[in-house]
């Protein structure tokens, strides 16, 4: 990260650039307001109270109490309607309008599902864990609930495509198509594939 000081008339601004990214830079002036500047030099003016780092070519911005999203071309992707937001990860950002119920927006800024979940986790391999009444399930990248909220904890989506789930304190494993790789019977399963059925240790898959 490179920090440079640039003069605008009698005011000074600090320009932050990241040599590893060709996305927007951001400024902060003496009034503690910030502005976005595009790579082509387009300048928004000092109007923001908060600007996030860019993630997947997008950032969230704030002028007061609510957040919106913008892209690297300074195009506003959403209105200023969100009370809680996250940066983009794997094509989606977490949003909430009331600080209580959560959902997701896609790369175009469109809500892919009703903002009704009490808790959510980021998308991975096409799925995101979501919770209603302290029980967890999965939605797909279209926003459809594809595994009902009946699990004890957030599903653990592994890099090998398998998904670890727990219901009534018993562990199971789903394939990426949500069919069962192993049914609910195990007392504990590690992401490495080691599993315990009582005192019996099994190897369900290789690392």
BELLINRA-V227632 format. One record per backbone hydrogen bond with DSSP energy under -1.0 kcal/mol. NH is the residue of the N-H (numbers start at 1). CO is the residue of the C=O. Records with the same first field share a line. If there is no record, write none. Layout:
# BELLINRA-V227632
NH->CO + CO
This chain:
# BELLINRA-V227632
2->17
4->15
6->13
8->11
11->8
13->6
14->28
15->4
16->26
17->2
21->18
25->37
27->35
29->33
32->29
34->48
35->27
37->25
38->42
41->38
44->36
47->34 + 45
48->34
49->62
50->62
52->60
55->58
58->55
59->70
61->68
62->50
67->82
68->61
70->59
71->75
72->57
74->71
77->69
78->69
81->67 + 79
82->67
83->96
84->96
86->94
89->92
92->89
93->105
95->103
96->84
102->117
103->95
105->93
106->110
109->106
112->104
116->114
117->102
118->131
121->129
124->127
127->124
128->139
130->137
131->119
132->135
135->132
136->151
137->130
138->147
139->128
140->144
143->140
146->138
147->138
150->136 + 148
151->136
152->166
156->164
158->162
161->158
163->174
164->156
165->172
167->170
170->167
171->186
172->165
173->182
174->163
175->179
178->175
181->173
182->173
185->171
186->171
187->196
188->196
190->194
193->190
195->202
196->188
197->200
200->197
202->195
204->193
